[in-house]
Amino acid sequence: MMDFLHEPYADPTLDDHIDKAMSSLTEAVRSMLSPSCRKTVITRLCISLIVANSYSSEIGHLVNEVVENGMVKDIELTSGIENMGAVSDDELVKHANGVISFFCNYPNISCCLTRLLLFNATFLESDLHNLIANVCTELRYLYLSRCDTGFQSTFKIDAPNSKLNILELVHCHFSQVELHCLPMLEKVIFGFWLTKCVPLTWGHIPCLKELEVFSAMPPHQEQFKLSEFLCGAACINTLSLDFLGQKIWLLPEKHQLSSAFSNLRKLCIYDIFVGFGLLWTTNLLEVAPSLEILEVEVYDHRCEQDEKVTKLCAKRSNASWEVPEFPYPKHLPLKELEIIGFNASEEHLLFIGAVMDRAPNLQSVVLKDKCCKECESTSTALVKHKFLENEDEQELVVNKLRDWFSSGAQIIFSDCKVVSECVFA
């Protein structure tokens, strides 16, 4: 919207400036969607606005009309603002009601809607379910952030005719989300929950292949068994677990995971605090008979305030899993190991060796540097050892690994600063 504010202007949040900006924006949309352009089909139309305000009606009318005339075939709609801070309960309800009214008033839009992203809204359970199951019949991707059907409510999705492929829920305040039937759902992303355990259960989700779970554990939450959470989701072949550099929220277990990991091809374990060990993760490898790719990311830098993190998160603690004793069983089908945020500590080298010893057919070990996108720093002073940028130093590490462990895998160093690779066969 700032692109449509004409200088000089004072505070862009003032009503008169917003009115002028929205008027300019509406005219731009009207011009783009004018009858003279209707010979051109728009492959995807992306709309981002807050549908609860008065400005959305003009945009909705224009888009509804061009859909009817066949000019638009695919729509992505984003409603709400991600980082709004505290939002009152009344505003959350108002926004949700605005979303429902928008689709009622402009039904052509819902027929072409393939991607829907909603922020900060409290729906009636029947309204949100109807939106997913019956109104947005072409929906492939749904993203809900800070959305719910009432604080600590249960939300059941039973949509046998849904075409939804990807469901992403972040910071939603449900006590339970029950996925009863979503026959085409392939990927679920679930991040940050308020309940003691992950409030997600599985029903008839036959196409589910990929699951991502991420959270920084607050003090009131409890660690949980991954096997219990994955019960009913044994068809997944890609699993990502992200601890965001905080407490490891998994309870120790091993053979209980055999069923859930039976089809796993790729396992990603992200943001393990640099002060923690990595060897505990080998427990997960030994119950994944089809695992081919393992990615491990070490958390060594963030641009966040430590004091704020301390208040919001439980005290950092590593997983209390027992580490299997050497020698290890040589049975893993693993082909690729990747460590993001590698440092040349003995702890990292022993972990690499432990994986090498378990995986006789390992083809490559990719050791990556890690750069912070915000400040471009690669690490903090949390560890003495850093990523090796010097080729001679890299060769010394490779030779040490070759001396300690027997493996024919290529060892590849990847430097994020210069986007280069150094390969040791």
N, C-alpha and C positions, 0 to 999 in steps of 0.2 A: 504493500500500500504506500510506502514511503516514496516509491517512484512516481506516484500520482499527486504528491503534495508539491505545490508550486511555491518557491521562495519569493519574497521573504515570508516566513511563518514563525510563529512563536512555538508553543508546545503542541506537538502533533497529536496529543491525546485530547485536545480540546474539540468539542463537538463541531464547531464550524469548519475546522481544518479537516476533520474526518469526513464531514459531509461533502466537502469539495473533492477530497481524494476519491471517495466512493462514487461520486458523480462522474469523475474522469475515468475511473475504472470501468463503470457500467457502460459508458460511451465506447470505450475501447473494445469491450466484449461485444457490444451491439454491432460495431463496425466489422469485427472479425467474423461474426456469425450472420452478416447481412445476406439478403437473398442473392446478391451478385456473386457471392462466394459458394453458393450451395452446390455447385457442380463438383466441388472438392470435398472428399470424404476425410474427416479427421480421424486418424488412426486411434489416438487416445487423447481425451480431453481431461486435464487435471484441474480440479477446482478446490481451492483452499479458502475457507471462510468460516464464520460462526453463524450457523443457520438459525440460531435463536434471536438474532437481531433483525431489524427492519430492512437492512440492506440486502439480505439474502433473497427476498421475494423477486426483485427485478432480475437478478442473475438466474434464479430458478426458472422464471418464466421464459427467458431467452433460451436457456439450455433445453428446457422441456420442448420448446417449439422446434428447435433444429433436430432434436432426436426424432420427433414425429415426421420431419421432412427427410429423414435418412442421411443427414449430413454427419452425424456422430454415431459411432458404433460401440465405443468403449469409453467408460468414464471412471475416473478415480476421484473420490471426494474425501477431503480432509475437513473436519469440523472441530473447532476448538484450538487452544494454544497449549503447547506442551509444558512450558515453564511459566505458569501463572502464579505460583505461590499459593497461599491459602485462598480457597474458594468456599463461599458459604454454601450450606445445604440447599438453600433456595435457588442459588445460581446453578448448582448441579442439576436440580430437577428442571429448572427452566430450560437449560440447554438440551436435556434429554427430550423434553416435550417439543422443543423446536425441531429436533431431528425427526421425530415421528411425524409432526405436522408437515415438514418439508417434503417427505416422501408421499404423504397423502395428497398434498397439493400439486405435486409434480410427478405423477406416476411413471411417465416415460423415462425419467432419470433412473429410477430403481430398476427398470427393465434392462438398462445398459450398464449398470454399475458392476464393475468387476473388482474394484479395490475400495475399501472403506476404512478410514482412520478416524477414530473418535477419541477426544481428550476431555476429561473432567465432566462426566455426566452420570446422573443417577436415574435409571429407568424403572418403570414398572416391569416386573419379571415377564409378564405376558407380552408387553410391548417389545422388549429386546429379543425375546424368543421369536416373536412373529416377524420381526425385522430380518432375522437370520434365516428362518425356515420358510417364510412365505412371501415376503415383500421383495427382498433383494435376491431374486431367483438365479441371477448370473454371477453372484459374488464368489470370487476365488480367494481373496485375501481380506482378512479382517484383523484390524489392530485396535485394541482397547487399552487406553492408559488412564488410570485413576477413574475407571468406570465401574459401576456396580448396579445392583438392583436393591439397594438398601444396605447399610453397613452390616457386615458379617452375615449376609444372606446366602442362601444356597441357590445356585443357578444351574438348571438342567437344560442341556441342548439335545433335543431329539428331532433331527431334521433329515429323514431318510431321502428326501429329494434334493438336498443341498449339494451344490457343486464346489463347496469351500475346500481349497487345497491347503491354505496356510492360516493358522490361527495364532495370534500373538497377544498375550495378556501381560501387562506390566503395571505394577503398583495398584492392582485392582483389589478392592476390599471385600471380596467374597469369602465366606467361611468355607465354601465348597463349590467347586465347578465340576459338574458331572457330565462327561461327554458320553451320552447314551448312544447316539447314532449320528455319525457324520461319515457316510460311506466313501467319500472321495478325499478326505483329509489326509495329507501326506506329511505335514510338518507342524509341530507345535513348539512355540517359544513361550516360556513362562518365567517371569522375573519379578522378584520382590513380593513377599507375601507377609501377612500379619499373623496368620495362625501359627500354631506350634509346629505343624508339619505342612508340607506342600499340599494345598487344598485342591487337588486335581485327581479325578478318578476316570478310569477308562471303561467304555462299554464296547459297542460294535464300531470299531475304527479299523477296518480291514486293510486300508491302504497306508497306514501310518508307517513312515520310514525314518523320520528324523525328529529328534527331540533335543531342545536346548533349555537348560535350566540355569539361571544365574541369580545370585543374591548375596548381599552382605548381611550376615546373621545378626539381628538385634539381640539385646540381652535376654529378652523374655522367651525367645524361641529355643527349641530343643533340637538336638541332632536327631536324625531319623535314619531308618534303614532304606537304602536305595531299592532293595529287592521288593519291599512292601509298596513303595511308590510306583514301581514299574510293573506291578502285578496287573496283567491284562494288556500289556504293551510289549509283548515278547517279539513282535514282528519288526521292531526298529533295527535299522542297520547302521545308523549314525547317532551317537550320543555325545552331547557337549555339556560339561559341568563347569561352571565359572564361579569361583569363590571370591572374586573381586579383592583379593589380597587380604581377606579377613579370616575368621575362624572356619576351619573345615567342618561343614555341617553334615557329614556322613558318619554314621555309626559303623564300627568295624564289622565286617562280615566277608564271607568268601563264597563258599559253595551254595549259599542261598541265592546267589546271583546267577547261577548256571542257567536257569530257565530264561530270565530276562536278557541274558547276554548271548543266547544260543545263536542268534542271527547277526550279531554285531560285526560290522566290517571296519568301522572307523570310530575311534574313541578320542575325544578332545577334553583335556583337563586343563582349564585356564586359570590364570592368576593365582597360583600357589605362592604364598608369601615367601620371599627369598630366604628368610630365616628358617624355613621349614625344610624337612627332608623330602626327597622324592621317591625313595625306595618303597614306601607304603603303597604306591600306585601299582606296583607289580602284582599285588593281590588281585586287582581287577583283570589283569592280563591273563592270569592263569585259569579264569573261568569263562574266557571268550575264545572258543575253539576256532572261530572263523576270522578273528581280528587280523586286518592287514595293515592298517595305518594307526599310529599313535602320535598325537600331538600333545605336548606339554608346554604350558606357558608359565614362566616365573614372573611374579609381581615384584618389581624392584623400583618403581617410580610412579607417582601420581601427583598431580598439581592440586591436591585437595588439602584442606587444613586438618592437621592431625587432631586438634582439639575437638573439632566438629565430628570427625569420624569416631573418636573415642566415646563420645556421648551417645551416638546412634548405634554403635555396633558392640557386640559382645567382645570380650577380651580375646585377642588373637591366640589361637592354639592349634597345633598341628593335629593330624589324625593319629589316634592312638592304636593304629593297626600294627600287628606283629609283622616283622619283616622275615620272609622265608630264609632259612639258612642256606649257605653255599655248600655243595654244588646245586645248581638249579636244574629242574627238569627241562630237557631240550625238546619242546614239542610245539612251540608257538609258530603259527604260519605268518607272523608279522613280516611285512616287506619294507615298511618305511617307518622310521622314528624321526620326529621333528621336535626340537627344543627351541622355544622362542624365549629370548632373554638368557641365553646360555652364558655361564661364566666358568672360567677354567679351574674351579675348585675341585678338590678331591671328591667331594660329595656328588657333584655332577658327573664326574668321570666314572665313579663307581656305579651310578645309576645307568649310564650308557652301557657300561660293561655288563650289568645285570640283565639288561634287555638283550644285548648281543648274545649272552650265554643261553638265554631262553629261546632265541629265535635263530636257528641255524641257517634259515633262508633269507635273512635280512639283506636287503639290497642297498639301502641308503640310510645314512644318519645325517640329517640336515640340522646344523647348529646355527641359529639365527640371533643376530643382535636385535634389540628392541628399542625403538625410539618413541618418546612421548609426543603425540600429535600437537599438544598444547604448547610445550616449551622447547621441543626438539632435543631435550636431554635424553641420554641413553640409559642412565642409571643414577642411583644415589650412592652415598658412601656406606651403604648397609653391608657390603661385602668387600673383602680385600681384592678378590679376583674380578676382573672385568672381561668383557668380550675381547678375544684376541684379534686384532686387526693386522698384526704383523705376520707375514707368511711364514717366517722362520719359527716364530712362536707356535703357530698353528701346526706346523710339521712336528714339533717336539711333542705336542699333545697327541697327535695322531700316532706317533711312534710309541708313546707310552701306552695308548690303548691297544695297539697291535701286540706289544710285549705282554700286557696283562691278560688280554682276552683274544680268543681265536674267532675271527670273523672276516669274511671277504667283502663286507659292505663298504661302499664308497662313503667317505666322510666329507661333507660339504659345509664350508663356512660361508654364511651369507651376511654381508654387512649392510645394514639399512641406511647408513650415511651416504655411501657411494653406489648403492644398489649393485653390488658386485658379488661374485661367487668365486671361491677357491676350492677346487675339488681334489681330493686325495683318494686315488683308487687303491 
